[in-house]
């Protein structure tokens, strides 16, 4: 186990200076090996820093960007697809993209009641889009033989 008493006063001052300049624990460990010839474990380095009263400056980590959905791209028409693997509790399900680019998941439950779950909370498609969706949905269901 390495002790702070094995360092000279100039070496202790150098460690304090590096820490004040923003060196990390790993940086100090590298300096100890390269500049002073002391190969220390992480734990030894940690104890040395505590013994010398060195305060490491922690740079704030950049917050990860939230997964922001890109703005919907208007397509000018409604596009409806049917899932090959139906959602649980549904007789049939799929996805729809409305003319303004907004998307939603749709399903018909076991009693035939339709459900629409838009990706954007509170989204309401236009009346024209609803009519186009219903027409496409009817055609998809008829083609599938349900």
LINHU-V339529 format. One record per residue. N is the residue number from 1. SS is DSSP state (H for helix, E for strand, L for the rest). NEAR is the number of other ideal C-beta (glycine too) atoms within 10 Angstrom. D_FIRST is the distance of its C-alpha to the first C-alpha in Angstrom with 2 decimals. Layout:
[[N/SS/NEAR/D_FIRST] [N/SS/NEAR/D_FIRST]]
This chain:
[[1/L/7/0.00] [2/L/17/3.78] [3/L/10/6.57] [4/H/15/10.15] [5/H/6/11.56] [6/H/10/10.75] [7/L/19/13.32] [8/L/9/17.02] [9/H/7/19.40] [10/H/8/21.04] [11/H/16/17.87] [12/H/15/17.23] [13/H/12/20.92] [14/H/17/20.82] [15/H/23/18.23] [16/H/15/20.49] [17/H/11/23.51] [18/H/19/22.39] [19/H/20/21.65] [20/H/12/25.08] [21/L/9/26.65] [22/L/11/25.58] [23/L/18/22.47] [24/L/14/20.76] [25/H/14/17.13] [26/H/10/17.68] [27/H/14/19.41] [28/H/21/16.66] [29/H/21/14.20] [30/H/15/17.03] [31/H/18/17.69] [32/H/22/14.22] [33/H/13/14.80] [34/H/10/18.53] [35/H/12/19.00] [36/H/15/16.09] [37/L/7/14.93] [38/L/17/11.26] [39/L/11/10.81] [40/L/18/8.54] [41/L/11/8.96] [42/H/10/11.27] [43/H/10/9.27] [44/H/16/6.58] [45/H/21/9.97] [46/H/15/11.60] [47/H/16/9.58] [48/H/22/10.07] [49/H/19/13.66] [50/H/10/14.14] [51/H/14/12.96] [52/H/15/15.34] [53/L/8/18.00] [54/L/18/18.64] [55/L/10/21.19] [56/L/16/21.51] [57/L/10/25.16] [58/L/8/26.12] [59/L/8/29.22] [60/L/5/31.62] [61/L/6/32.00] [62/L/6/35.56] [63/L/6/37.26] [64/L/6/38.46] [65/L/6/42.19] [66/L/6/44.18] [67/L/5/46.24] [68/L/6/49.41] [69/L/9/52.38] [70/L/6/54.45] [71/L/7/57.84] [72/L/15/60.47] [73/L/8/62.72] [74/L/12/66.39] [75/L/12/68.14] [76/L/7/71.61] [77/L/11/72.14] [78/L/22/70.87] [79/E/14/69.09] [80/E/20/68.63] [81/E/13/66.85] [82/E/17/66.59] [83/L/14/63.41] [84/L/6/63.56] [85/L/6/61.23] [86/L/14/62.62] [87/L/16/60.42] [88/L/7/60.13] [89/L/10/63.11] [90/E/16/65.20] [91/E/15/68.27] [92/E/19/67.59] [93/E/20/65.11] [94/E/21/64.25] [95/E/14/63.44] [96/E/22/65.66] [97/E/21/65.33] [98/L/25/67.81] [99/L/17/69.66] [100/L/15/67.35] [101/L/13/64.30] [102/L/17/62.98] [103/E/16/61.97] [104/E/19/62.17] [105/E/16/61.90] [106/E/22/65.15] [107/E/19/66.14] [108/E/18/69.10] [109/E/14/68.33] [110/L/8/70.14] [111/L/6/73.05] [112/L/9/73.44] [113/L/9/72.08] [114/E/12/70.45] [115/E/14/67.12] [116/E/14/65.61] [117/E/13/61.94] [118/E/16/61.44] [119/L/13/58.05] [120/L/11/58.67] [121/L/6/59.00] [122/L/5/62.53] [123/L/15/64.01] [124/L/12/67.74] [125/L/19/69.46] [126/L/12/72.87] [127/H/8/76.00] [128/H/11/76.84] [129/H/18/73.40] [130/H/15/73.79] [131/H/12/77.17] [132/H/19/75.90] [133/H/22/72.94] [134/H/13/75.31] [135/H/12/77.59] [136/H/18/74.78] [137/H/19/73.33] [138/H/11/76.76] [139/H/11/77.19] [140/H/15/73.76] [141/H/15/74.49] [142/H/9/77.95] [143/H/9/76.62] [144/H/9/74.00] [145/L/5/76.77] [146/L/11/75.48]]
